[in-house]
Amino acid sequence: MKLKCIIIDDEPIARKILQEFIEEIDYLEFAGEAENPLKAMSLLNDDNIDLIFLDINMPKINGIDFLKNSKTTANVIMTTAYAEYAVEAYGLDVLDYLVKPIAFDRFLKACNKAKETGALRKNLQTQPNKFDDHFFIKCNNQIEKVFYDDLLYAEAMLNYVMLCTSSKKMMVYVTIKNLEEQLPAGIFIKVHKSFIVNKTKIKSIEGNILDIGIEKITISQNLREKVIAEIVKDKMIKR
């Protein structure tokens, strides 16, 4: 995931340094620059901007006043020569506050924070909210509610799918492909042509075998690398 970022700073040299820093980090994508917030409006109208590097002391409107009136959903990292505005800036929910001259290692640390925050936002967008924590299926001539958190795995059986929850199994007239398309990707993952698994229920991985407590499920060889990377992600404690 690349974070699209812009720079708003009235100093050309500061903008150049920040752009060079951005281009050194593989998960950042430079999307433009402006010398003050008013001239950045066309950039800010892009809903895909993830991160703003924002100066404070600028003509027309300063960075603090801009934040107070802005409706942007992008994360903001302040880049300023004035340390005394830090408390006020953090009160406006900025992600980090960098005081010039900015060292690259400190810049990288702030960007890593932005990366983690962006990943969390994306994850939440792919997961059901508290009002959308279930789905309905037709089984045995009745409509049944199934909570995402209860569904352990789904197994393809010709034109049917067996849903295995923490308390029972249900046969549903649907293909595994259609089911995969309708389950939230943030929670469920296809590990084999015949199996979809709830990632939150996986207790261990041994070779090509997933242990989900009541069942052990084989990961398809051609999906193994992708599946393990998706399950483990950035959660592996490294030496």
PEZIZI-V125039 format. One record per residue. N is the residue number from 1. RES is the residue in one small letter. D_LAST is the distance of its C-alpha to the last C-alpha in whole Angstrom. Layout:
[[N | RES | D_LAST] [N | RES | D_LAST]]
This chain:
[[1 | m | 25] [2 | k | 26] [3 | l | 28] [4 | k | 31] [5 | c | 32] [6 | i | 35] [7 | i | 36] [8 | i | 39] [9 | d | 40] [10 | d | 43] [11 | e | 42] [12 | p | 42] [13 | i | 40] [14 | a | 37] [15 | r | 37] [16 | k | 37] [17 | i | 34] [18 | l | 32] [19 | q | 33] [20 | e | 31] [21 | f | 28] [22 | i | 28] [23 | e | 29] [24 | e | 26] [25 | i | 23] [26 | d | 23] [27 | y | 23] [28 | l | 26] [29 | e | 30] [30 | f | 33] [31 | a | 36] [32 | g | 38] [33 | e | 39] [34 | a | 42] [35 | e | 44] [36 | n | 44] [37 | p | 44] [38 | l | 47] [39 | k | 47] [40 | a | 43] [41 | m | 45] [42 | s | 45] [43 | l | 42] [44 | l | 41] [45 | n | 43] [46 | d | 40] [47 | d | 39] [48 | n | 36] [49 | i | 35] [50 | d | 31] [51 | l | 31] [52 | i | 33] [53 | f | 33] [54 | l | 36] [55 | d | 38] [56 | i | 40] [57 | n | 43] [58 | m | 45] [59 | p | 49] [60 | k | 50] [61 | i | 48] [62 | n | 45] [63 | g | 41] [64 | i | 41] [65 | d | 45] [66 | f | 43] [67 | l | 41] [68 | k | 43] [69 | n | 45] [70 | s | 43] [71 | k | 42] [72 | t | 39] [73 | t | 36] [74 | a | 34] [75 | n | 31] [76 | v | 32] [77 | i | 30] [78 | m | 33] [79 | t | 33] [80 | t | 36] [81 | a | 38] [82 | y | 39] [83 | a | 36] [84 | e | 39] [85 | y | 39] [86 | a | 35] [87 | v | 36] [88 | e | 39] [89 | a | 36] [90 | y | 33] [91 | g | 36] [92 | l | 37] [93 | d | 33] [94 | v | 32] [95 | l | 28] [96 | d | 28] [97 | y | 30] [98 | l | 30] [99 | v | 32] [100 | k | 34] [101 | p | 33] [102 | i | 30] [103 | a | 27] [104 | f | 25] [105 | d | 21] [106 | r | 23] [107 | f | 25] [108 | l | 21] [109 | k | 20] [110 | a | 23] [111 | c | 23] [112 | n | 19] [113 | k | 21] [114 | a | 24] [115 | k | 22] [116 | e | 20] [117 | t | 24] [118 | g | 25] [119 | a | 23] [120 | l | 24] [121 | r | 28] [122 | k | 28] [123 | n | 26] [124 | l | 29] [125 | q | 32] [126 | t | 31] [127 | q | 31] [128 | p | 34] [129 | n | 35] [130 | k | 37] [131 | f | 40] [132 | d | 39] [133 | d | 37] [134 | h | 39] [135 | f | 41] [136 | f | 44] [137 | i | 45] [138 | k | 48] [139 | c | 48] [140 | n | 51] [141 | n | 54] [142 | q | 52] [143 | i | 50] [144 | e | 46] [145 | k | 44] [146 | v | 40] [147 | f | 37] [148 | y | 34] [149 | d | 32] [150 | d | 34] [151 | l | 34] [152 | l | 31] [153 | y | 32] [154 | a | 35] [155 | e | 37] [156 | a | 39] [157 | m | 42] [158 | l | 45] [159 | n | 46] [160 | y | 45] [161 | v | 41] [162 | m | 40] [163 | l | 38] [164 | c | 37] [165 | t | 36] [166 | s | 35] [167 | s | 39] [168 | k | 41] [169 | k | 41] [170 | m | 43] [171 | m | 45] [172 | v | 45] [173 | y | 47] [174 | v | 44] [175 | t | 42] [176 | i | 39] [177 | k | 39] [178 | n | 41] [179 | l | 39] [180 | e | 35] [181 | e | 37] [182 | q | 38] [183 | l | 35] [184 | p | 33] [185 | a | 30] [186 | g | 27] [187 | i | 28] [188 | f | 29] [189 | i | 28] [190 | k | 30] [191 | v | 28] [192 | h | 31] [193 | k | 34] [194 | s | 35] [195 | f | 33] [196 | i | 31] [197 | v | 29] [198 | n | 28] [199 | k | 24] [200 | t | 24] [201 | k | 25] [202 | i | 23] [203 | k | 21] [204 | s | 19] [205 | i | 19] [206 | e | 20] [207 | g | 21] [208 | n | 23] [209 | i | 24] [210 | l | 24] [211 | d | 24] [212 | i | 26] [213 | g | 28] [214 | i | 31] [215 | e | 31] [216 | k | 28] [217 | i | 29] [218 | t | 28] [219 | i | 26] [220 | s | 28] [221 | q | 27] [222 | n | 28] [223 | l | 26] [224 | r | 23] [225 | e | 21] [226 | k | 22] [227 | v | 22] [228 | i | 19] [229 | a | 18] [230 | e | 20] [231 | i | 19] [232 | v | 15] [233 | k | 16] [234 | d | 14] [235 | k | 13] [236 | m | 10] [237 | i | 7] [238 | k | 4] [239 | r | 0]]
